[in-house]
Amino acid sequence: MTDMVAGDAAWWDVRLGPKHARMERPDRYWSWSVLLPMCHLVQLAKRRYCRPLVIWARADSGRFLRVGMSIFIESYPYLESSRSADSYFIWFMSAADPAALQSDFSMSHPPALGRVLLDNAIVLSQNAGAGGRIGLHAAVAGGSTLLKIYTRCGLLLLPATAVLPAGVKRQNDGRFLFADEARAETLAAMLDPSR
C-alpha cells in the first residue's frame, strides 16, 4: 500500500479506466485524475484531510501492479448520530477487474480486494484513535448488489430512517453502511494473520 500520487491516478485512468468503462460497474466512469485533486480541495474547505491510497499486488512476472484505489476522509462525523464521534469515511474505492488483471497484466491469481480496501480504512481509523469506526455510501449505480457485497464484507447497514449527523450533507437514502468499534475489531482480527 502506498499514498496515491497523480501518476498513480493517471496510470489507472489510462490502463484500467477504458476496460472498466465497458463493464457494468458503479465506478465505470470515475476518473481518478479528477477525483484526486477534487477530493483534496473539497475536504480542505471543510477542514478535513483526504487520504488517497493505492493497493499493489505482485504479477506473475514478479513486478508489482496497482490493483486497488481508495480515498478516505479523516475526522468525518460518525454515521450513528446518537454518538458524537469521529470516523473514517470511504469516499471512493475501486478494485481492478480480476479478469482484466489476468488477461492484460499476467496476474494468474488476482487478489480479492473488497475486504482489504475496507481493512485499510479500519486500521487507519484505529491508528488515528477513532476506534476503527468507518462509514461509506454505496454508489446508487451499484444497486442492491453493491449493498449485498458490503454487508457480506461485514459492514452494518444504517437504517433509512436514521438521522444523519449534522456534518453529513447528503440525505439518508438507505445506502449508508458503517462499522462500529466492535465490528471493526472483529473485521480487523480476521485479516491480522495476513497483515
VENPEMO-V645954 format. One record per backbone hydrogen bond with DSSP energy under -1.0 kcal/mol. NH is the residue of the N-H (numbers start at 1). CO is the residue of the C=O. If there is no record, write none. Layout:
[[NH	CO] [NH	CO]]
This chain:
[[2	54] [4	52] [9	5] [10	6] [11	7] [12	8] [13	9] [14	10] [15	11] [16	12] [17	12] [20	16] [21	17] [23	20] [25	23] [28	25] [30	27] [34	31] [35	31] [36	32] [38	34] [39	35] [40	36] [41	37] [42	38] [43	39] [44	40] [45	41] [47	44] [48	43] [51	72] [53	70] [54	2] [55	68] [57	65] [59	63] [60	106] [62	59] [65	57] [67	55] [68	55] [69	94] [70	53] [71	92] [72	51] [73	89] [74	49] [76	87] [78	85] [81	79] [83	80] [85	83] [87	76] [88	133] [89	73] [90	135] [91	71] [91	89] [92	71] [94	69] [96	67] [101	97] [102	98] [103	99] [104	100] [107	101] [117	113] [118	114] [119	115] [120	116] [121	117] [122	118] [123	119] [124	120] [125	121] [126	122] [127	123] [128	124] [129	126] [130	125] [133	130] [134	179] [135	88] [136	177] [138	175] [142	139] [143	140] [146	142] [147	143] [148	144] [149	145] [150	146] [151	147] [152	148] [153	149] [154	151] [155	150] [156	178] [158	176] [162	159] [168	165] [177	136] [178	156] [179	134] [184	180] [185	181] [186	182] [187	183] [188	184] [189	185] [190	186] [194	191]]
